[in-house]
């Protein structure tokens, strides 16, 4: 690593000596600006943090010491003054000009810094992201007789240190002067400094101002006293709108004393995808750490956005996200308990607000209920499901039906729902996210409830078999129909069911669909893959076309004697049943529909030859 020779200059107070940085400063600045930090704005956070750390260290020994930070934007320059513990010349060399050193000092300043930036050895040098020159004037509160010390550094890797007369800094504390890099002056403007200071430091425990404009706004909105709960809700809703840009459905208190966490979770007013991870604002001891913390809450709590302050969580090296450790895992679990408790409280005492919440975020609650039996038991009367009886809760549905039937996919539900409903069989559509898991978990919180997956065999078993003599009379027709659909892997059965308007019903299950897909892939594969796929052939039940013997059209088609016409009619019934079930069509199915349509047109216009009229049913 190249060392850079420091500049020397003569000062009237004390002679100066050259020093060297321990790293290539230009490379460090490039690392900070392009790789470690997401934006140059973090320079102001570093300045505020150093000032707050210094005040905290001084107050640990002098509880009544002044606690103020002042920022003055002056064109392309910025001046930051604090009333903190200050630095001696030794501190300057140890803390400002050495990168990566692990100090063993046990004084208050180093102990405080270990909780913040000092543990990373970056400190003030991060300001080189926007500055080409940094000047620090400091006087130590611990060594009152020590003269003020000045540290001046430039982005070419050089720095000087000298002592100053007492009048240069009469009181303990530190003043930092920044001179902007070319093209970075806007970052040091008054408007930008004020905006950044309020964003980063609104919850800092000390008096921070930019010029005469206040930065801190304490107590935090969630810690302020309000005359009534309604007033509190209005105030927090206003805070949410100002901070996040939306008016929440509700606000959830987040208070975890053992983890040093205080804050609020705002319930989003519109539905979001469970896969969409919203960012949360996390303040660390008052300083904004990140506004994009994604791992703060359990995955199921995607319907809230949080803002909180903590003194227990660890930041990463960039101080822009949280370090994943046991403490964060414990906080995440505790915050999840708070949100779960809020839901339980709504269910017990405020059903109207709960209904309003579930109308938007029922998916999040279902996600939680999958793994939490108490939550499932609490939410049973409230969570909506699509059923053949309409939109009902699991509790209502289970009260109506001795056996809770469900399908695992939306396609299967669409296949069987009209027929099952007409036969008095209740069915829940379990094809939506989490629904089948919740239905299967129902017996664990409602003992005695019977749950069964509804498949093609179950549906067929609930349909009435026709009179044996009538089915025997249609044996020729059924044989021809079966032969026609056999290449498609589909059987034909005759049943009597309602509604009468449905001529045919296509039934299959996942295993039969998998077998069909395997057979199609085998036909299109080369010899090697065809052999491999052939070895995977299973004994899955075949799909079936269930003809409704009560339907007048089926009775007329069953009376046909022309094999070709029977085949065309069978293909037409098969295609219509597929379309009614809203199933995706395979190439073979599409070809069959086209062939059946053309066949029907030819038969309908064939009367000109003298053979069509007599053959019509």
PyMOL commands that set and color helices and strands:
alter all, ss='L'
color gray80, all
select helices_A, chain A and resi 25-36+42-61+89-96+108-113+117-120+123-129+166-168+185-188+190-201+221-223+229-244+257-259+326-349+351-371+373-379+394-400+410-422+435-445+456-461+468-473+475-486+510-524+527-535+552-558+563-580+587-604+606-609+613-615
alter helices_A, ss='H'
color red, helices_A
select strands_A, chain A and resi 68-74+77-82+131-139+149-154+159-163+173-180+207-210+213-214+251-256+261-267+280-284+287-293+304-310+385-387+390-392+403-407+427-429+450-453+490-495+504-507+543-548
alter strands_A, ss='S'
color yellow, strands_A
deselect
rebuild
show_as cartoon
